[in-house]
């Protein structure tokens, strides 16, 4: 079934370009993204929590001479992101339904296939292939259908990503080759085999540290963490609405996912060495992202910088090396995908009506468009990490994990300031955009039925995972606990 989730949008992307009329391309994208959303939900609901581990495994020899295979599987860490990828693609198609262009919708299907492949891949070369494939559609989505400075934003996104990708590929090849030689066995890129061999890296700490940094470089750029974040505000500001939804909702999550899936499992000693550095980058990102967001006049750019703040909590949770911290990091990524995807969707709908994203030109949106205003109010509460919303759980649990480890407790105390800054930022934005009397030129056309249908699923998930964490937490625990157990066994320390 995982192969269907990858192959179906990939084939549909090619077929949609053959249609003569653009309407057929839209409907194909809608049907395929809707079908894959249902399939991914079925896989999630069918996952056996008692058994845990990787399920729905498929392995086919791809380049057997060098140990490369098509190996995919899902666990409690990857399942939510595969579902979120399909869902956000569906909602992005609905959001951009009035847009023309067959290639536009084909690129979103290609992006969905690449992201699904990356989250499901258990062979490192396959992961790298999918990781890179996702750059292509996003580059063209921003560069062709973006705003005035779209070419600059697309090129900056591509160049940053390529630098990280070169380092990632070098680290993958070096790690697999070294471990094969040390184990006296054939080379393999199977993550399960590499994890079994990973303790051998204790004999070469310098090599392990350099390889770990190669993986980290790609993932910190993708997350993005400070100071590798500068491509993000440009990309979000210039991307079309649907592009920002997928970029914030799932593409960025490959960064945090990669650190947890690969760095923690393959390089535990190196990650313990790098703990102070990662915690420092996390806290600077939290404080910097919130502070710079306060000075933004463009609503999309404000949300982009607040994402740097939010992703800082992900990195802090990972750096804590605690069960609570890792759980909070994953929860925060999922919550951020839902809430920020919703924010970019609603801001796009608002700017389409007002023909501006300037905060100073907006006021009284709730009075003029009560449905849009109400949903935007809920989304901003989620962005503020208000209790009852999914973002609150992610931030609080990440902080609890950081406080639980004496090595990161001071960093957690500093991060609390970032919580206050980001909360104040969102409430101030609510006051400026939603409250007050609308101007004479403020449009009064509220959301259409299709737009409301696109927004409701994300509102539902943001509230569901905010009020009922047991609907998500057991899946995260089923993946996080084995990773931490293996980490403790390798570095021979007992983590808080």
N, C-alpha and C positions, 0 to 999 in steps of 0.2 A: 504493500500500500504506500510505503514511503516513495518508492519509485514512481508511482502514479502521481503523487503530489509534486514531484520534480518534473516528470516528463509531460504531464498534461499542459501546464502553462507554457512549457518550452515549445511544444508542438503547436499550441494555439497561437503563440507569438508569431511563428512562421506562417501559419495558415491565414492569420488576420491580414497580413500584408498583401495577400493574393485577392482579397475581396475588392470589387470595384467600388462599392459604396461604403462610406464610413460608418453608417448605421449598423451594418452587419458586424464590423470590427468591434463596435461598442458592445453589442449584444453578446458576442463571443467572449469578450473579456469579462462581462458581467456573469455569464453562465459558468465559465471556467473558474473564476475566483470564488463564486458562490459554492460551486460543487467541492472545490478543494477546502473551503472553510468547513463544510459539513464533514468531509473525510477526516480532516485534522482533528476536529472536535470528537469524532467517533474514536480515533486512535487515543486521544487523551482520556476519554471516559472508559475506554477498554484497557487502559494500562493497569497491570497488576501491581498494586502497591506492596503487597505482601512479598512478592518475589523481588521487586526492585530491579536495579541494574538496567542494562541495555536490552530493549525488547524490539520486536518487529525487525529483526536483523536480516539483512540481505547482503551476501558477499559473492562477487563474481571477479575472477582474475581479469585484470585490465592490462597491466604491463608486467607479467609474471617474472620476467627476467631480472627486474630490479625491485621486486617485492611490492609493486603498486597494485591495489585492487579497488574495485567499486564496492566499498563497504559502508553501509548506512545502518543506523539504528537510533532509537530514541529512548531517553530516560526522563526523569523528573526535571532535569535542568533544561533540556532541549525542547520538550513537548510544548510548554507554554509559548515559546518563541516561534515555533512552527505554526501553531494556531494563530498567533498574533500576526504573523506575516501574511497568512491567507486572508484573515479578517480585514486587516488594514488595506490590502490590495482591493478587496471587494468594496470597501467604503470609499477608497480613493477613486475608483471607477464611478461610483454613484455621485461623488462630489463633483467630478469633472464631466458629468454626463453631457453637458451642452457644448463641450469643447470639440472642435473638429481635428481630424488628423488620425489616420490609421496607425501610423508609426508610434504615435503617443501612447496608445493603449497597448500596442505590441511590446513596447519597451517596459511597461509596468508588469506585463506577464513574464518577460525575460528576467526582470529584477526579482519577481516572486520566486521563480525557479532557482535562481542563483542563491538567494537567501535561505530558502528551504534546504537546498543542498549543503550549504555551509553549516547550518545548525544540525543537520542529520549526519554529516560525514564523520566517520571514525577512522578513515585513512587520511594521513596528513597531507599527502599530495592531492587527494580529492578535495580536502578542505581548502587547500590553497587555490586550486582551480576555481572552485565556487566563490571563494573570497574575492578573487580577482575578477571573475565574470560579473559580479555585482557592480563593479566600478563603471563598466561600459554603459549600461542603460541610464544610470544616475548622471553620468557625465553629459549625455545627450539630452536628458530631461531638463537639466539645468541650463545647458548651453544653447538649446534651441527654443524651449518654451518658457524660459525665465524672463526676468525683467531687464532693465536697461544695461546693467553691468553683468549680465549673465555669462558672457564668455570669460571674463576675468575670474568670476566665482567658480565656474566649471573647471577652468585650468588649474586654479589654486587647489581645489578639491582633488583633482587628479594627481598633481605633482606631490602633494603631501602623502596621498595614499600610496603612490608608487615607491616613494622612498621607504616607507614602512614595509611594503611588499617585498622589495629586494632583500631587506634585512631578514624578513620572515622566511623567505625561501632559502637563503643561505643557512639560517639557523636550523631549519627542518632537515636539509640535506646533511649538514655537519653532525647533527644529533643522531640521526638514524644510522649514519655510517660509523660513527664512533661507537655507538652501542652495539652494533653488529660485530665490529671487530673485538670489542671487549668481551662480548658474550660467546665469541667463537662460533656464531651461527650466521645464517643468511640475513641479508639486509631486509628490513621490513618497515613499512610505514603505518602498520596497523597500530592504532593507539593502545590497544590492550597489550600487545607485545612490548611496545616501548615502555609502558608503565611497569611491566614486570622486570624489564632490564634497567629501569631508571636508577635503582640503588647503586649500580656500578659507577654512576657519575660521581659518587663520593670520593673516588680515587683521583678525580681530575677536577678539583673545585674551581680552578681558573677557567677551564674550558666550559664547565657548567654555567658559571656566572655569565660568560660572554654569550653563550647560546640562549640563556634565559633573557638577557638584554635584547637579543635579536627578536625574540617573540614579543617581548614587552613593547619594543619600539612600535611595531605594527599595531598592537592592540591599544596602546595609549594614544596614538594618533587617531585611531578609529573611535575611541570612547567619547569625546576626546578629553584628555586630561591637560591641565595647565602644565607646561607652556606650549603644548602641541595643538591648541584649540583654535588658532587664529583663522583657520579655513572655515570654521563652522558658521560664524555670524554672516559671512559673505554668502555661503551656500544657502542658508535658510532665507536670507533676505531676498535673494534673487530667484530662488526656486519657485515654480508654480505651487499652488496649494497642495496638490496630491503628492508632489515631490517632497515637500517638507514633511508631510504625514509619514511617508515611508522612511525618509532619512532619519527623523527623530524617533519614530516608533520602533523600527527594527534594525536599520543599518548600523546605527551607533551601538546597538546592543552587542554586536559582534565583538566589540572591544572588551567589555566586561566578561562576556561569555568565554572569549578566548583565554583570558587570564585565568579564569577558574578552571576551564576544561584542560588547558595545556600547561600553563606555567606552574600551577600548584601541584599537578600530578607528575610532571616530568622533572621539575627543578625545585624540590622542596627546600633543600639546603640554601640554594641561591636566593629563593624568595624570603627565607628567614633573614639572610644577610641584607637584603634590599628593603626589609620592612620599614626602617626609619625613612628611607627615601620616598617610598610609596605613600606613607602616611603624610609626609610633608607636602608632596604634590597634591594629595587629596585635600588637605586643609587650605592650601593656597588657592586651589580651584574653587572650593566652597566660598571662601571669603571674596576672592577676586570676582567670580561670576556674579555673585549677588551685588557687590559694590558697583561694578561696571553697568549692570542691568539698570540700576537706579538712574543712570544718566542718559538712557536711551530715549529717543523721541519717536522711533519707529517701533510699532507694536510687535512685528515679527522679530526684529532684532532684539527686543527686550526678552522675548521668550527664548531666543537662541542663547543669550547669555545666562538666563536662568537655568538652561539645560546644563551649562558648565558647572553651575552650583549643584544641581541634582546629581550629575555624574560623579562629582567629588565625593558624595556620600557612598556611591557604589565602590569607589576605589578605597575609601576609608574602611568600609566593611570588609573588603578583601584583605587589606593591610593588617587588620586586627588579628587575622588568623585564628578566629574563634568561630564556633558553630553559629552563634547568634549573629556575628558580623557577616559571615558568608550568606546566611539565610536572609538577612536584611539587604545585602547587596543585590541578591537575585530578585527579591521582592521589589526593591526600588527600581530595578531595570524594567520589570514587567509593568509596574504602576506608572512609571514615567512614559513607557511606550503607549499606554492607554490614554493618560491624561494629556501629554504633550501632543500626541496625535490628534486628540479632540481639540485642543487649543488652536493648533495650526489650521484645522478644518474650519472652525468657527471664525477665526480671524480672517481667513480667506473669504468666507461667505460675507463677512461684514465689509471688508475692503472692496469686494465686488459691488456692493451697494453704495458705499460712500465714495469710491474711487480714490481712497487715500488710506495710508496706514499710519499717518501722523497722529500721535496721541492727542496733541493739542487741538486737532480739528474734530475730535470725537467727544461727544458728551450726550447724555440723555438717551443712550441706546436702549436702555430698559424701557423707557417710556415710549419711544418711537417703535421699537420692535420687541415686544415683551417676551416672545418665545425665544428668539435669538439671545436676548439679554439675559434671560433666566439660565439658559444653557451655558452661556459664557461666564456667568456668575459662578455656576457650579464648577466649571472647568478651572477657573482661577482659584477657587477654594482648594481644588485638588492640587494645583500648582503651588499653593501656599503651604501644603502639607497639613491642611486642617483635619482635625479628628473626624472620623466617619468616612474619609476618603482614603483610597489605596496608598497614596503617597505618604500619608501619616505613618502607616505601618512600616513602610520601607525605611524611612528616615529614622524613626525611633528605634527600630530593631538594629539598624546599622550602628547607631550611637551606643546602644546598650552593649553590643559586641565590642566596640572600641573601648568603652569604659571598663569592660570586664578584663581586658589585658593591660597590666601595668605599663607595658611598653608603648601602648597607644592611648592611654587614658588622658594625657595632657593634650594630645591632638584632638580627642573627642571634646574636651572642654572648650577648645578654641572653635571647633565646628559648630557648637551651640550658637555662637554669635551669628554664623551663617544662616542658621534656621530662622533667627529673628529678622535678619536682613531680608531674606527671601520672602518671609511671611509679610513683613511690612511693605515690600515691593508690590506684591500681588494685591494687597488690600488698597494700597494707594492707587494702583491701576484700576481697580474696581471703581473707586471714587471718581477718577478722572474720566473714565470711558462710559460707565454704565449709569452713574447718578447724574442729577441735574436735569435741567430742561433742555430738550433737543432744540437745535437751531432751526431756522426757517428752511434751510437747505437739507436738513437731515431726512433721508428717505424713510418712508413708513412701510415699505414692503417687507413683511416678515418672512420667515422660512417657508419654503414650499414643502409639500408632502414628501418629496424625494429627499430633500435636504434634511428634514427632520428624521426620516427613516435612517439616513446615514449617521446621524449624530447619536441617536438613542442607544445603540449597542455599546458604544464607548462610555456613555454616561452610566449605563447599567453596570458595566464591569468595574468602573471606578468606584461605584458605591458598594457593589457586592464584595469586592476584595478589600474594601475599607471597613465594612461592617461584619463580614464573615470570613476572616482569614483561613479557617479550616477548609474552605473550598479550594485553597491554593497551597497552603503551607505544607501539607503532607507530601506533596509531589516534590517540593523543593528539598525537604528534609531527606527524602529517599535518595537524592543525588548528593547532597552536601555532606551527609554523615560519612559515607564511604570515602569520599575525597579527603576529609579531615583525618579519618582513621589511618589511611595510608600515609598521609603527611606525617602524623605523629610517629608512626612506626619507622619511617625512613630517617627522620632527623633525631629520633630518640628523645623527644621532649613531650611533656604533657601540656597541651594547650588549655587555656581557661575555658 
